[in-house]
Amino acid sequence: MPTTSTQPRTVLERFPAGAPRGSSPAEEYTPAQRAQGTTDARVVMDLGSDQFLVVTDTTE
């Protein structure tokens, strides 16, 4: 049976999933964070809250 592990991560920003078509604020925010040095910033979907989260694996 496969197991999953949860790594500590920091949520940098939350965006509602209902953005207008063709607009993705989370995808626009992530490159700005990478430019500021948060190289592992990425977008994940939180199904429970229906939000896109920009997260990093480092804890702040």
Wavefront OBJ file of the C-alpha trace (Angstrom):
o trace
v 0.000 0.000 0.000
v 1.517 3.377 -0.997
v 2.022 5.950 1.704
v 2.166 9.687 1.441
v 4.171 12.077 3.543
v 3.373 15.655 4.263
v 6.217 18.117 4.086
v 6.005 21.373 5.971
v 5.183 24.196 3.613
v 4.324 27.835 3.775
v 1.297 29.294 2.025
v 2.439 32.565 0.479
v -0.936 33.623 -0.935
v -4.474 32.326 -1.542
v -6.596 32.991 -4.620
v -10.237 32.019 -5.235
v -10.713 29.356 -7.884
v -13.429 31.380 -9.611
v -11.177 33.793 -11.514
v -12.511 35.076 -14.846
v -11.765 32.905 -17.857
v -8.275 33.499 -19.190
v -7.112 35.006 -15.888
v -5.082 33.132 -13.317
v -3.916 35.400 -10.496
v -2.077 32.549 -8.783
v -0.119 31.748 -11.951
v 0.733 35.446 -12.326
v 1.824 35.793 -8.684
v 4.159 32.779 -8.697
v 6.806 34.135 -11.149
v 7.018 37.336 -9.103
v 7.832 35.263 -6.020
v 10.456 33.319 -7.951
v 12.005 36.604 -9.092
v 12.268 37.639 -5.434
v 14.190 34.473 -4.582
v 11.462 31.991 -3.613
v 12.565 29.578 -6.320
v 10.357 26.677 -5.254
v 7.086 28.645 -5.227
v 4.328 26.725 -6.974
v 0.561 26.666 -7.320
v -1.545 23.908 -5.767
v -5.300 23.484 -5.564
v -6.965 23.179 -2.158
v -10.173 21.338 -3.000
v -11.597 21.757 0.499
v -11.581 25.553 0.312
v -11.879 25.812 -3.508
v -8.774 28.006 -3.640
v -5.480 28.049 -5.467
v -2.564 28.330 -3.061
v 0.919 29.578 -3.854
v 3.160 27.496 -1.608
v 6.808 26.909 -0.887
v 8.362 23.909 0.849
v 10.355 26.108 3.201
v 8.888 27.303 6.463
v 9.164 30.948 7.356
l 1 2 3 4 5 6 7 8 9 10 11 12 13 14 15 16 17 18 19 20 21 22 23 24 25 26 27 28 29 30 31 32 33 34 35 36 37 38 39 40 41 42 43 44 45 46 47 48 49 50 51 52 53 54 55 56 57 58 59 60
